[in-house]
Amino acid sequence: MEKILKDILYKVALTEVIGTTNIAVSSVEFDSRKVKKGCLFIAIKGLTTDGHSFIDQTIKNGAVAIICEELPAKKHRGTTYLRVKDSAEALGTIASNFYDQPSTKLKLVGITGTNGKTTTATLLYKLFIKLGYKAGLLSTVKNQINDKIYPSTHTTPDALELNKMLNEMVVEGCSHCFMEVSSHAVVQRRIAGLTFAGGVFTNITHDHLDFHKTFDEYIKAKKKFFDDLPKSAFGLVNKDDPHGLVMLQNTKALKKTFALKNPADYKCKIIENTFSGLDLTIDGREIWIKLIGAFNAYNALGIYAVAILLGENKEETLKALSSLDAVEGRFQYTKAPNGTIGVVDYAHTPDALNNVLSTLQEVRASKEKIITIVGCGGDRDKAKRPIMASIACEKSDKVILTSDNPRSEEPAEIIHQMEKGLSLMCKKKSLSIEDRREAIKAACQLAQRGDIILLAGKGHEKYQEIKGVKHPFDDMEILTETLNSLQS
């Protein structure tokens, strides 16, 4: 693919130009290691490295043009230099232009919030496939174009990968794409240059303060997504969340709300909540869905509202919604021969863990015990560690603190920080077992007939990251095998 530089600079705010923009560009890169002959290199100041340090090297490797925030002292003859205020913003716009603005050629809906992004995006994708459309998905678990699956490395890909994927969706005939929009992606301008047909806000609770530093900054990151939506889009928010309406304060988009508790444009009521699923009334119509828990009632309602806002028929939407299965690693459960139930959930925030445990308390009979296995990820928000442990103990009969993805940290130290959240009473019903596999085995040995084991934190992940190495580890597979081997 080859483009003329001046054409892919459309809507890029340039502050200085040295050289000609009437040259051919064969590729766009912001990673200096990927630069080849004919490339446009965009120098971005990252968290750990500054692309401006590699400008000379990229020119030696064949870069014909440079986008930068600071012009280098030494300039190469024949190279075009373009100065901008924000290289990350420029990257998003240029990536969109390079791939012929793919987000304008389909209906792109972004889902943001602390919890529920993956479930909402994935089930919207599945819903629209069932409704007969070709569709794309960009999520934490996987990226998908119709029936083709691509691995996912980030909740929201970088701007180049994002536009490349969207372009492929257009080529494959997709009319819709549903994507998770992380707060990191908003701040780092990964979604700059995209045209959204709609934005959805699920909720916001304590998370990612290692990156945003304060809860207020975290809220502002989510809100900016809605601030930037065009007038042609819709902004749909959970009105039951105290920050829901905040998201809509400055948006130009059509403002819509959904709720279970408050008056809203789209309403839902839970009739029955069991391990088999949820009996709901949505917009006055009764529907049975295979998802479990009040938090999934919110997800289902949000999904329904998006479909209606995109012009779908109410009855057809509800019919398709009732046939959808749970998303991998989101309240997935297995049952041992003796009736013990094992639940795997991605709950890695205080609110998500609270939601899952509240649901288990609602759907269990009177005597079954809840045994929770939980850890916290390394190199992430440390403030939530004692809170997670406290919630687990408050809502469980037995708790085992263990490793999640310790990354570069020592697992024992992470567990020690979690233990600080335990009261004396809670300490009496908790264990600390560093090895996650051994923790699962211990929980299965403790469980009696009909008890419920919750394995929280990693969900869909197929690895455990320790000291920079990803070791194979599948929570659902290991929990199922252990339950069956000990209790068959």
N, C-alpha and C positions, 0 to 999 in steps of 0.2 A: 504494500500500500504506500503510495507516494502522494504527498500534498504540497501545495505551494504555501510557503510560510505565511504570507500576508492573509491567506484565506483562513488559516487556523488560529489567527490572532483576533478573529471577530469577537467583540465585546471584552477583550482584554485591555485593562487600563494601563497603558504604557506611559512611563514618565520620561524615558530617554531611549533613543534608538541610534545605534552606531552601526552602519553598514546597510545592506539592502535586505528588504523583506521579500523580494521577488526571486526567491531561490526554492529549490525542491527540498523537501524534508521526507526522509524515508521512514523515520520512526520518532517517537517521543519517549524520553526516559528521565526519571529523577534519581535512579540508582546509577551511580557513575560506573559501576562494574558491568553494566549491560550496554553501555554506549558503543555503537558501531558507526561505520562510515555513513554519512548523510543524516545523522541524528540531530534532533533538537534536544539539548540537555537543559533541564530545569533545576536550578540550584535551590534546595530547600533547607532551611535551618531546622533540624530535627531535635529530638530530646537528647540524643547522645552524639550525633555527628552533624556537621554543617557541610552541605553540598557545595558551598562556595570554595571550600578547601580543595576540591577536586576539579575545578574548572580547567586548569591547564592540562591535566591528565586526560580529560574527556576530549579536548581538542586534538591531542596527540592520537587519540583512539578514533578520531573521525568526525567528531561533532562539528556541524557547520554553523550552528547558532546556539546562543546561550541566553536563557532567561535568568535573571538574578535580581536580588534586592540591593546588592552593592556591586558596582562595577570593579573588576580587578584592576590593579595598577598597571600590569602588563597586558597589552591587548595584541592579539595575533592578527596579522594581515589576512584579509579574506574571510574572517569570521564575523558574523553578525551578533551584536550584543544588544539585548533588550532589557531595560530596567523597569521593574514593577515595585509596587509597595508591598505586595503579598504574593510570594511565589506559589504557595499552596493553593491560593484562590485562582491564580493564573493556570496552574496545572489542571484543575477541575474544568475550567472553561476550555482550555486547549484540548484536553482529552475528549471532551464532548464534541468539539469541532472536528477533531481528527477522525472520529468515527461517525461523522455526519449526523450528530445530534440524535442518537438513538432514543433517548428518553422522550422525545417529542413524537415518536412514531408508534408508541404504545401507551397504555394507561399504567403509569408507575405510581404505586402506593407505598409510602414509607410508614413503618410502625416503630414508634419509640416508646420508652418507658423502662422502669427497672425490671419488672417481671411481666411475662406474658408475650414478649416480642416474638419469640420463636414459635410458640403455639399459634399465635394469631397469623403470622406470615405464612407458616406452613399449611395451616388449615384453609386459609384463603386460597392458596395455590391449589390445594386438593379440591376445594369447592368449585373453583372455576374450571378445572379439568373435568369435573363431573357435570358441569353445566354445558360442556361441549366446546370450551375454548382451548386454544393453545396458550400456554402460560409459562412464566419463568418464576424462579424463587431464588432469593439471595438471603441466606440465613446462617446462624451460628453452627447449625448441624451440618448443612450441606447446601450447595448451589445446584439448581436444577433447571434445565431447559427442556420442556416437555418431559420425555421419559429418560433423557440423558442426565446422569448425575456427575457432578464435579466436586472434588474435595473443597472444604471451607477452612481457611486459616484464620480469618478474622470475622467478627460479627458483621462488619461492613468492609468490603474490599477497598483497596486504594483506588484513586480516581481513574487511573489507566485501566486497571483490571475491571473495574466497575463498568466503564463505558465499552470495553471490549466484550464483556459478557452481555450487556444490553444490546449491542450491535448484533451479536450472534443470535440473540432472541428474536430480533427483528428479521434477520435472514431466515430463521426457522419458522417464521409466520406467527410468532406470539403476539397476542393482542393486549395481554396484561402481564405485569410483573409486580410481585409483592416482595418487599425487602425490609429487613431490620435496619434501623438507623440508630447506631450507638451514639452516646454523648461524645465519645472520643472522635467519631467520624465528623460530627458537627463542628467541634472545636478545631480539628485538624483540616477542615475544609475538604474532606474527601467527597462530599456530595455537591460541592460547588459546580455550577454549570448544568446541573440536572433540572429537568422540568417535571415536577410531581403533579399527578392528577388528584392526589389526596394524601393527607397525613393523619395518623392515628396515635393518640396518647393513651396508654393503658393505665399507668400509675407511676408514682415516684416515691421511693423510700431510700434508706441509708445504703449507699454503695459507691464504689469508685472514688472515695475521698482521697485515696493515694494519688489520683490524677488531678482531680478538681480542687482538692484542698479544703473547700467548704461546701456545705449542702446548698448554699445560695448559688454558688458557681455551677454546681451540678444542675440545679433548676434552670438557670439561665441558658445552659447548653441545650437542654431539651426545648426550651421556649424558642430559641433562635431558629430551630427547624420550622416552627409554625410561623414565626415572624417573616421568614423568607418564602413561604408558599405563595404562589401567584393567585390572582383574583379568580382564575378559572378553576382552581382546585377547591377541595373541601378540607376542613379541619375538624376532625371528630375526636372528642375527648371524653374520658370517664368522669362524669360529673360528681360521682361519689368520692373521688379522690380530692382532698382539700386544695390541691394545686391544679386541678383540671381546667377550671375557667381561666386561671392565670395564663395558661398556654395560648388562649385565644385573644388575649388583650390587644395585641398589636397586629394580628394577622389580617391580610387582605382577603383570605379565603372564606368560603361559605362556612359559617360556624354551626356545628351540630354537636349534640351531646347524647350520651347513653348512660343509663344508671339502673341499679336495682333498688336503691333507697330513696333517691330524690326525683322530683319531676324532671323529665328529660324528653328529648325528641324520640328516643328509642328506649323502651322500657322492657324489663324482664322480671319474672317472679319465679322463685324456686318452689315447686310443689313437693318434690321428693328428691332426696340425695342419698344414693346407695352405692355399693361397690359395683353395681351393674351399670350405673349411669345416673343421669339427671333428668327428672321430669320437670319441664319448664313451660311457662307461658311467655312467649315473645310477641310483642305487638298484639296481644290479645288472642294469639293462637297457641294451642298446646302442642308441645314437641318433646319427644324423647331423644336425648343424645347420649353417646357412649362415653362422654367425658365425665369426670368425677370432681365434685367439690365446688364451693361457691365461687372460687377464683376462676374456674372454668365456665361458670355461668356468665361472668363478665367477658371472658374471651369469646364465647359463643355469640353473645349479644353484639359485641364489637364487630365480629365477622359478618353477622347478618346485616348490621347497619352499613358496613362498607359495600356489600353487594347491592343493597337497595340504592345507595348513593351513586353507584356505578350503573344504575338503570336496570337491574335485574328484577324479575318477577318474584313477588313475596312467597307465593306457594311453592314455586320451583326451588327457590333458595332454601326454604325450611325443609323441604323433602331431601335435598342434597345434603344439608347440614346434619340431618339425623342419621345419615349413613357413614359419617366420617369417624375414623379411629383416632385414638390418642397419638400424639407425636412421640417419637422415640426419646426415652429418657425423661419424659414428663409424665409423672404419675403412672408409670408402667408397673404392672404387678404380675407376680407369679404365685402359684399355689402348690404347696408341698403335699405329698400323699396324706399326711395327717391333718391337713386343713390349715396349717400355718401359712400366713400370707406374707410374701416379701414384696415391698414397694421400692422402686428406684425412682428418684426424682433429682432434677438438676438444682434443687433449692440450695443456693449458695449465698443468699442474703438473709438477714433477719426476717424480713417480711415474708419472703417466699417460704422459709422454713416454718414460720408461724402459720401460714395458710395451709400448708400440707398437713401439719400436725393437727390443726383445728379440724380439717376435713376427716382425718383418721378418727378423731374423737367422735365426730358426728356419725360416721358410717359403721363404726364397730358396734357389736352388741355390748352387754353390760360388763362382762368379766374378762374379756380378752385384754391382754397387756400390750402396750406399745413399747417396743424396744428400738431406740434410735441410735444409728451409727452416723457420726457427723465429724467432719474436719473443716479446716479453713485453708485456702490456697496461700502459698508463700508469695512474697514480693507483691502483695496486694494490700488493700485497706486493712490495717491492723486493728483499727478501732472497733470493728464489728466482731472480732473473735470472742471476747467475753460475752457479748450480747447473744451470739449464736448458741453458745454453750448454755446460757441461762434459759433461753427459750426452749431448747431441747429438753432440759431437765424439768422445766415447769410443765411441759405438755406430754411427757413420756413417763412410763413406769420404770424404765431402765435406760441409761445412756452410756454409750461407748464413744469416747473421744479418740480420734485416730487421724492418720495422715490423709490429706486430700491430694493436691499437687504441691508439694513443698517447694518445688523449683530450687532456688539457690539457698533457701533458708534451712535451718535444722528443724526436722519434724518435731523433735522433743520440745523445742522452744516455742513453736506455734501452739502445741498442745498445752504447754505451761501457761501461755497467755490466755487460752480459752478457759482454763481452770480458774482463772481469777474472777470469772463471772459466776462461779458456783457458790451458793450459800452452803452453810454447814449441813443443812438438811439435804440439799442436792448432791453434795459430795458422797453421802451415804448410798445413793443409788446410781453412782457413776463409776465407770472404769476408764482407764487410759491405756490403750493398746496401740503402739506406734505403727506396727505393720497392719496395713489395711486388710489384707487377706486374712490375717489372724483375728482381726476385729470382727470380720464377717463370720468366721467360724465360731467365735465365742458367742456372738448373738444368736446364731442358729442352735447352739448347744443350750443356751438359756431359755429359748422359746419353748413353750408348751403348746399342746393342741389348740389351734385357732388363734394363737397370738399373732401380732402384726409386727414385722420388722421393717423399719424405714431405713434405707441406705441413701443418705442425702449428699448432695454436693457436686457429683461428677456427671450424673445422668447419662447422656449419649456418648460421652468420651470413651475412646477405646485405648486409653493410655494413662499412665501415671508419670508425671514429670518430676524427676529427682536429679538434682545437680546438673541440670541442662540436658539430661538424657530422658527420652520418652520410652518407658517400658510398657509392653502390652498389658492392658488391664481393662476388663469389661465388667462393670459392676453387675449388670443384669445376668450375664453369663456365669460369673463366679457365685453370685447369690443363689441362683437357681440350682447350680451343681451342688453347692454346699448343703442347701436345704434338702435336696433329694437324697444325697448320700448319707446324711445324718438321720433323716426321719422317714426313710422308705420302709 
